[in-house]
Amino acid sequence: MIKGVDHISIVVKNLEEGLEVYEKLLGIKHSHQETLADQGVKAAMIMVGNVEVELIEPLSADSGVGKFLEKKGEGIHHICLRVDDVDKELEAMSGKGIDLIDKKGRKGLAGKVGFLHPRSTNGVLIELAQKV
C-alpha cells in the first residue's frame, strides 16, 4: 500500500553546486549525503516538511543517471513513494501489469527500494521505498 511521497529526486551536474542552490532556495541544510557506487551516483537529501528533496549527481556519463542527464539535462529524475514492503508492492504492481525495473528491492539512499518502468507510468520514473 502506498503511504505517501517519500522524496522527489532532482538530477544535477554537480552535487555541491546543486546543494548551494537548493539550500539557499529552501533555507534548509541537507541532512544526509552519500556516494552510492552501485547506483552510480552521489546523493544528498534535504528534508522539506514531510517530504525530502534528493539531489543526485552521476558518477560517470555512462551510468543510468549520467545518460539521463545527457539526454534530458538537469531536472526532476523520479518521484519516490513510501511503502511498508517494497517486495510485496513490486509483486502487486507486476500483477497489475506495471513494468518493473527491479523485480526485488535493493539498497538505496531511501532504504530498500525498487523502481517501476516509466513506460508503464506515463513517462515518470517511480521509485518505491521502504524504510529499514
N, C-alpha and C positions, 0 to 999 in steps of 0.2 A: 504494500500500500504506500502510495506517495504521501509523505508527511509535510512537504513544503519545499521551498527553494533553499538549497544549501549555499550555493555560490554562483556567481557569473564570472566566467573566465575571459580575460582580455589578453590577446597576444600582442607583445611589444618587441621592438627590435633590440632594446637594451633595458634590462630589468631595473638597473639603478636610476636611469633617466625616467623610466615609467613610474617608479615609486615616487620620485621627486614630484612629478606632475600630479599623481593621484593623491598623495599625502597632502599636497598643497590644496588641491581641489576639495577634498573631503574633510580636511582639518583633523585627520586621524593618522597616526603612525601605524605601519604594518606590524602585525602580531607574530608572524612566523615567516621564515624564509628557508628554502631548502633546494638542493640540487637533486633531481630525480633522474639519474643517469639512464636507468632502464626505460624511461619515457622520453628521454632526450630533451629535458627542459630544466631551467632554473625557474623557481616559482616563489611568489610571496603572497600572503593573504592580508587583507585589510578588512576588519570587521566593521560593518555599517549597519547598525541596528541588529536585526536578527539574521542578516544575510552577509556573506563575505564577498568581497571583490578579489578575485585571484588574478594576478599578473603573471604571465608566462613568457619566457624568452627561450627560443630554441637554442640548443647547444651546438647544432650543426644545420646546415642548409638542407641536408638530405634526410633529416628526421621528418616525421609527420607534421609537426608544428612548423618546422622550417619550410616545408613545401607549402603549407597553408599560408604562411607569412609572404612567401614569394608570389603566390598566386593572388591572394586577396588583400594583402597589406595588413597593417595594424588594425585591430578592432576586436569585436566580440568573437570569441572562438567557440565557446559552448556554454550551455546552461546546465547546472548540476542540481538534481533533485534528491532530496533526503529520503531514504527508505530505512526500514528496520532490518531487512535481509536482502542483500544485493543478489545473491544466487537465486533465491526464490523469485525475486522480481524479474530477473533476466529470463528465467524459465517461463514466467507468466507472460512476459512481453513476446517471447518467441511463440507461445501458444496463441497469441492474438495476431500473429502474422507480421510482427515487427522484426525487421532485420537487425541482427546484433553484430557489433564489432567484437565484443567479448562474450563468450558462452559461459564463463565463470568469472567471478570477481577477482580482482588483483589489488595489490597495494598501490595506493595513490596518496596525494597530499591530503585529501579529504577523508581518508580512512580506506576501507575496502570499496573499490569502485568497479564499475562496468559501463561500457558505452553502447548506445543504440546508434545504428547507422542513420545518417541524415537522409538517405533516400526513402526511409520509412517515416520521417518526421518533418516533412515539408522543407527539407534543406537545412534543418537545425541539428547540430551535433548535440546530443543529450547524454549526460553522464548521470548515473545513479550512484549514490554514495551512502555507505553505512558507517557510522562512527564505530571505531573499535577501541 
